[in-house]
Amino acid sequence: MAEPSLFLQAAPSLNAEQPAEERVALLLWMRERLLTAYGEKPLVPRREPMHELISTILSQRTNWRDEDAAYAELRELGDWDAIAAAPVEQVAHAIRRSNYPEQKAPRIQATLKAICEKRGGYDLDFLAELPVAEGLRWLTDLPGVGVKTASLVLLFNYARPVFPVDTHVHRINTRVGTIPKMGEQAAHRALLALLPPDPPLLYDLHINLLKHGQQVCTWNSPKCSRCVLRERCDAYAVYGDAVPSFKK
């Protein structure tokens, strides 16, 4: 009689359990696959640094259309000094298209006041010359600015070698297995340690992961049949076409 173990299928070898050098190679493979699917984007600032900073705060849990609308109405209140000095209820009303405006309004005002107190104005170009770790620390010391927002400003506006990790970047890398399950802030450090310090590469990987997360590797009911990463994805190896909703 055959041993029962002979009939058992071996569990798949998961990427998340592999040494760092194999996960580095996996990230670079993902980058090439995503470039083929979505194309390469030049690393050119899409908006001014203060616009990037404040819009990224507004973007949290908010789609880009509502983010843009909220930013446009916020700027109707006047310059940054005027926005910082306005009644908080007025700021919250201006950004009402963004989710949680009552929470974001005082954060935005506190951030503006802190920048002005530290710098005597709102010019952030000094960040281009600061060591990356100091730039991240300066930005994340601002009220309401986390590591994702700080990384976006440094990469998008100043081509610094940092890697912003938003909900899409976090979800895809956790599912594929370039990182084990961890929170977004820990994922920022873990992915940055694996990736080369190449700002154009970091930029197009971030942008294309964002697109892939919005269109294919969605939070709920991911479209695995359309996924260009599925052949090397831990979640697909385990669940096939029934990958569950993502839980942080």
C-alpha positions as CSV (number, residue, x, y, z in Angstrom):
1,M,0.0,0.0,0.0
2,A,1.4,3.4,-1.0
3,E,2.3,5.9,1.7
4,P,-0.5,8.5,2.0
5,S,2.1,11.3,1.7
6,L,2.7,10.2,-1.9
7,F,-0.8,11.5,-2.8
8,L,-0.3,14.9,-1.2
9,Q,0.6,17.8,-3.4
10,A,3.6,19.7,-2.3
11,A,2.8,23.3,-1.1
12,P,4.0,25.9,-3.5
13,S,7.3,27.6,-2.7
14,L,6.2,31.1,-1.9
15,N,8.2,34.2,-3.0
16,A,7.7,35.8,0.4
17,E,9.8,33.1,1.9
18,Q,12.7,33.5,-0.5
19,P,16.0,35.3,0.3
20,A,16.3,39.0,-0.5
21,E,18.3,38.6,-3.8
22,E,15.5,36.5,-5.3
23,R,12.9,39.0,-4.3
24,V,15.0,41.8,-5.8
25,A,15.0,39.8,-9.1
26,L,11.3,39.4,-8.8
27,L,10.7,43.1,-8.4
28,L,12.8,43.9,-11.5
29,W,10.8,41.2,-13.4
30,M,7.6,42.9,-12.2
31,R,8.9,46.2,-13.4
32,E,9.5,44.9,-16.9
33,R,6.1,43.2,-17.1
34,L,4.4,46.4,-16.0
35,L,6.4,48.5,-18.4
36,T,5.2,46.2,-21.3
37,A,1.6,46.5,-20.1
38,Y,1.4,50.2,-19.2
39,G,4.5,51.9,-20.8
40,E,7.3,54.1,-19.4
41,K,6.7,57.5,-17.9
42,P,9.4,60.2,-17.8
43,L,10.2,61.4,-14.3
44,V,9.0,65.0,-14.8
45,P,7.2,66.9,-11.9
46,R,3.5,66.9,-12.6
47,R,2.8,69.9,-10.3
48,E,4.5,72.3,-7.9
49,P,5.9,70.9,-4.7
50,M,3.4,72.5,-2.4
51,H,0.6,71.4,-4.7
52,E,2.0,67.9,-4.6
53,L,2.2,68.0,-0.8
54,I,-1.3,69.3,-0.1
55,S,-3.0,67.3,-2.8
56,T,-1.4,64.1,-1.5
57,I,-2.9,64.8,1.9
58,L,-6.3,65.4,0.2
59,S,-5.9,62.2,-1.8
60,Q,-6.1,59.9,1.2
61,R,-9.2,57.6,0.8
62,T,-10.2,59.9,-2.1
63,N,-10.3,59.4,-5.9
64,W,-8.3,61.7,-8.1
65,R,-11.3,63.6,-9.5
66,D,-12.5,64.6,-6.0
67,E,-8.9,65.3,-4.9
68,D,-8.5,67.7,-7.8
69,A,-11.8,69.4,-7.1
70,A,-11.0,69.8,-3.4
71,Y,-7.6,71.3,-4.2
72,A,-9.1,73.7,-6.7
73,E,-11.7,75.0,-4.3
74,L,-9.2,75.2,-1.4
75,R,-7.0,77.5,-3.5
76,E,-10.0,79.8,-4.1
77,L,-9.6,80.7,-0.4
78,G,-6.4,82.6,-1.3
79,D,-2.7,82.0,-0.9
80,W,-1.2,79.6,1.6
81,D,-1.1,82.2,4.4
82,A,-4.8,82.9,3.8
83,I,-5.6,79.2,3.9
84,A,-3.6,78.7,7.1
85,A,-5.4,81.6,8.8
86,A,-9.0,80.8,7.6
87,P,-11.6,79.4,9.9
88,V,-11.1,75.6,10.0
89,E,-14.8,75.2,9.1
90,Q,-14.2,77.2,5.9
91,V,-11.3,75.0,4.9
92,A,-13.3,71.8,5.6
93,H,-16.1,73.1,3.4
94,A,-13.7,73.9,0.6
95,I,-12.2,70.4,0.6
96,R,-15.6,68.6,1.2
97,R,-15.1,66.6,-2.0
98,S,-12.2,64.9,-0.3
99,N,-13.2,62.2,2.2
100,Y,-12.9,63.1,5.9
101,P,-12.6,66.9,5.4
102,E,-13.1,67.6,9.1
103,Q,-9.9,65.7,9.8
104,K,-7.9,66.9,6.9
105,A,-8.6,70.6,7.2
106,P,-6.9,71.1,10.6
107,R,-4.0,68.9,9.4
108,I,-3.5,71.0,6.3
109,Q,-3.6,74.2,8.3
110,A,-1.1,72.9,10.9
111,T,1.2,71.7,8.1
112,L,1.1,75.1,6.4
113,K,1.8,76.9,9.6
114,A,4.7,74.6,10.5
115,I,6.3,75.0,7.0
116,C,6.1,78.8,7.3
117,E,7.5,78.9,10.8
118,K,10.4,76.6,9.8
119,R,11.2,78.2,6.5
120,G,9.7,81.7,6.5
121,G,7.6,80.8,3.5
122,Y,6.5,77.9,1.4
123,D,9.5,77.2,-0.9
124,L,10.4,73.5,-0.5
125,D,13.3,73.5,-3.0
126,F,15.9,73.1,-0.2
127,L,14.7,69.4,-0.1
128,A,16.6,68.8,-3.4
129,E,19.9,69.2,-1.6
130,L,19.2,67.6,1.7
131,P,20.3,63.9,2.2
132,V,17.3,61.7,1.6
133,A,16.9,60.5,5.2
134,E,16.9,64.2,6.4
135,G,14.4,65.2,3.8
136,L,12.1,62.3,4.8
137,R,12.5,63.3,8.4
138,W,11.8,67.0,7.8
139,L,8.6,66.2,5.9
140,T,7.3,63.6,8.2
141,D,7.8,65.9,11.2
142,L,5.1,68.1,9.7
143,P,1.6,67.5,11.1
144,G,-0.4,65.2,8.9
145,V,2.5,64.2,6.7
146,G,3.3,60.5,6.6
147,V,6.1,58.6,4.9
148,K,4.0,58.0,1.7
149,T,3.3,61.7,1.3
150,A,6.9,62.7,2.0
151,S,8.2,60.1,-0.5
152,L,5.9,61.3,-3.2
153,V,7.1,64.9,-2.9
154,L,10.8,63.8,-2.8
155,L,10.5,61.4,-5.8
156,F,8.0,63.2,-8.0
157,N,9.4,66.8,-7.5
158,Y,13.1,66.2,-6.8
159,A,13.9,62.8,-8.3
160,R,15.2,61.5,-5.0
161,P,15.7,57.7,-4.6
162,V,12.7,56.9,-2.4
163,F,9.8,54.6,-3.1
164,P,6.2,55.7,-2.2
165,V,4.1,52.9,-0.9
166,D,0.4,53.5,-1.2
167,T,-2.5,51.1,-0.8
168,H,-2.1,49.7,-4.4
169,V,1.7,49.3,-4.2
170,H,1.3,47.6,-0.8
171,R,-1.4,45.3,-1.9
172,I,0.3,44.0,-5.1
173,N,3.6,43.4,-3.5
174,T,2.0,41.6,-0.6
175,R,0.0,39.4,-3.0
176,V,2.9,38.7,-5.3
177,G,5.2,38.1,-2.3
178,T,8.1,40.5,-2.8
179,I,7.5,41.3,0.9
180,P,5.8,39.3,3.6
181,K,2.6,40.6,5.2
182,M,3.3,43.9,7.0
183,G,1.9,47.4,7.3
184,E,2.4,50.1,4.7
185,Q,5.0,52.0,6.7
186,A,7.1,48.8,7.2
187,A,6.5,48.0,3.5
188,H,8.1,51.4,2.6
189,R,11.3,50.4,4.4
190,A,11.3,46.8,3.2
191,L,10.8,47.7,-0.5
192,L,13.2,50.5,-0.5
193,A,15.9,48.2,0.9
194,L,15.3,45.8,-2.1
195,L,15.1,48.3,-4.9
196,P,18.0,50.0,-6.6
197,P,18.5,53.7,-5.9
198,D,17.4,54.6,-9.4
199,P,14.7,57.4,-9.3
200,P,13.4,56.8,-12.9
201,L,13.0,53.1,-12.2
202,L,11.3,53.8,-8.8
203,Y,9.0,56.3,-10.4
204,D,7.7,54.1,-13.3
205,L,7.4,51.1,-11.0
206,H,5.3,53.2,-8.6
207,I,3.1,54.7,-11.3
208,N,2.6,51.3,-13.0
209,L,1.8,49.5,-9.8
210,L,-0.8,52.2,-9.1
211,K,-2.4,51.6,-12.5
212,H,-2.3,47.8,-12.0
213,G,-3.9,48.1,-8.6
214,Q,-6.7,50.4,-9.9
215,Q,-7.4,48.3,-13.0
216,V,-6.5,44.6,-12.3
217,C,-5.2,43.8,-8.8
218,T,-8.1,45.4,-7.1
219,W,-8.8,45.2,-3.3
220,N,-11.9,43.1,-4.0
221,S,-12.3,40.5,-6.8
222,P,-8.9,41.0,-8.5
223,K,-9.0,40.2,-12.2
224,C,-6.4,37.5,-12.2
225,S,-7.1,36.3,-15.7
226,R,-5.9,39.6,-17.0
227,C,-2.9,39.9,-14.7
228,V,0.6,40.0,-16.3
229,L,2.1,39.1,-12.9
230,R,0.0,36.0,-12.1
231,E,2.6,33.4,-13.2
232,R,4.9,34.4,-10.3
233,C,2.2,35.6,-7.8
234,D,2.0,34.0,-4.4
235,A,-1.7,34.7,-4.0
236,Y,-2.5,33.2,-7.5
237,A,-0.4,30.2,-6.7
238,V,-2.4,29.6,-3.5
239,Y,-5.9,30.6,-4.5
240,G,-5.9,30.5,-8.3
241,D,-8.7,32.7,-9.7
242,A,-10.4,33.0,-6.3
243,V,-7.9,35.4,-4.7
244,P,-9.8,36.9,-1.7
245,S,-10.3,40.5,-0.8
246,F,-7.1,42.1,0.6
247,K,-6.8,42.4,4.3
248,K,-3.9,44.5,5.7
